[in-house]
Every structure is written in C-alpha cells, then in structure tokens.
Amino acid sequence: MAKSENPNKVYERLCAVLNPSLAAYCMCAVYNVAYAADANITVWADYADATQETFEDGETDVNVAILGGMNEMERWTTVWGVGDEDDPYTVSDYKRLDALYSTMTAQLDAVGGVIDKQQEDAARFCSLLALKREKRVASGDKEDIQVAKDLDKMIRDNLTDCNMRKRDILPTQKQRPDGFVDALKRKTGLGPDMTQEQVLEVIYKWFKKKKYPMTTDAADHMLLAIQKTMAKNDDLPEPVDLPEDMTCGNFGSEFADEPNELENQAYAYLGAVRGRFCDNSDGGE
C-alpha cells in the first residue's frame, strides 16, 4: 500500500478483500490516524479529516477490528470455539458465555482496575469452565456434582492468580464506624454527640441481655478441663483448680443465674462439685 495512492481508492480496495472494520484499521495504521472501533466509516477522507489523533491514541488491538467486522455467530465461534464434538455450543450457550465473561471482567472494572491480556484470557477460560460447571449442576447426577465442585475450585484459583476476584482486588469494608453510631441512635435515641459514659452504659446493658445457658461455675469447670488436657499433652502436672484470675466470676451477668436440667445432669454424671471455684473449697451444694 503506497501513501501516494488515493486513500479513498485504497480503502475501497481493502474493503473488497477484508471486512470494513479491518480495512479501516489497516488504513489508520498506515496513515497514522486513530482507529475507533465503533466508527461508521464509509468515505476514508471524511473519517481522516474528522480526527487529528495519531494511531496510538486510538484502539490498537487488531482483534477488536477483526471481531468488529463479523456477524454475531462468526464472533461467537471465533471467541469461544464450537464446543465439544458431541455437545456443540448453542446460541443460548454463547449468550451465557458472553454474560459470564462480562461479570468476571466487571469485577475488576468496578474498582478502576485495568484488564490486561492475561486477565482477558483468564476470564474467557473461566467462563468456559463456569458454563461446564452449570451444566454439570443442572444434571443433578452425583458424579456431575463432584465435577462441578472441582470446576468451581479451578475457577476460583485462576481468578485469584490473575487478581480478578473482587475481594482480592479491594477488600470491602463490611462495617463503617458511623454505622455503629447509626445503630446506637436507632436503638437508644442518642445522637453523634453521645458521651463515652452513655455509650458504655448502652453496651453494658446489651451484654447483660446476652446470656449463656450455663452458670459461671459450669464455665469454670470447662476451663479447668481444658487446662488439664493441655497440661497432660505437654507432660506437665495437671492443675487441681483454676487460678482466681481465670475464673468467670467477674462476668456473672453473661451467664445463667441457676443451672438448668442439662447442667445438673452433667454434674451428676461427672461427679463434679459445684461452687469449688469460689473459695477453692470442696463444699457441695
């Protein structure tokens, strides 16, 4: 292609052997004009006069130009292939693949990320896996369900490797500080000007409403059992009692005031002594 030739004639000749989109791309590359994939180019001179940008300022991926000149089915088969010989892709499959790809790439777009070629390839590969996973799940067969689980892991691993899983790109802040203030305001009527004492009072009242089904004595027995197990595993002497600073006596409001039937049955079965942690005595009930 010589630049001395009439550009309009060159463009017409290219359109005869290439699709119009690819012909326009070639013209833009030769004449150093920015290529716009969505431009409707009929007369080359009109398009060239309309933009003063250089080729590098426009779309430079030739694949965009190739796909732009295809009809929908041609594009689908070029991008996704035709499927398995015994299970070729249907129009519905192709539409689902497009949707899956859009979802995966949108996760990166949503946080301002730039999708490079490796990530595009990963998203397309994972879209193919996702379609297979959906078909396996739909069958309901036990073996297919297991295959679907394996495919799901492959998808997650590939997206993680390419940093395309949303929580890997930008972990979301699940709780905002002002969210707690709003919650307190709804529950108590207190506004942002609440004092520290008022906040602590509200929190303390909330804690008092939360009850464990066991008494503090039962909780202490469980802590002692854990301590004994740890000591036994480390070949150390097993403790007889809990140190006073390890008992749950200071948190009595969170525990039941009286033992329920299950707790009484557990004490009887284990031969446990109630009240021993209060003064390290062996006094029973």
Secondary structure, DSSP 8 states (H G I E B T S, - for coil): --TTS-HHHHHHHHHHHS-HHHHHHHHHHHHT----TT---SSHHHHHHH----GGGS---HHHHHHHTS-HHHHHHHHH--EETTEE--HHHHHHHHHHHHHHHHHHHTTT----HHHHHHHHHHHHHHHHHHHHHHH--HHHHHHHHHHHHHHHHHHHHTT-SHHHHS---S--HHHHHHHHHHHH---TT--HHHHHHHHHHHHHH--BSS-HHHHHHHHHHHHHHHHHHTT----SS--GGGSSGGGGGGB-SS--HHHHHHHHHHT--TTHHHHS-----
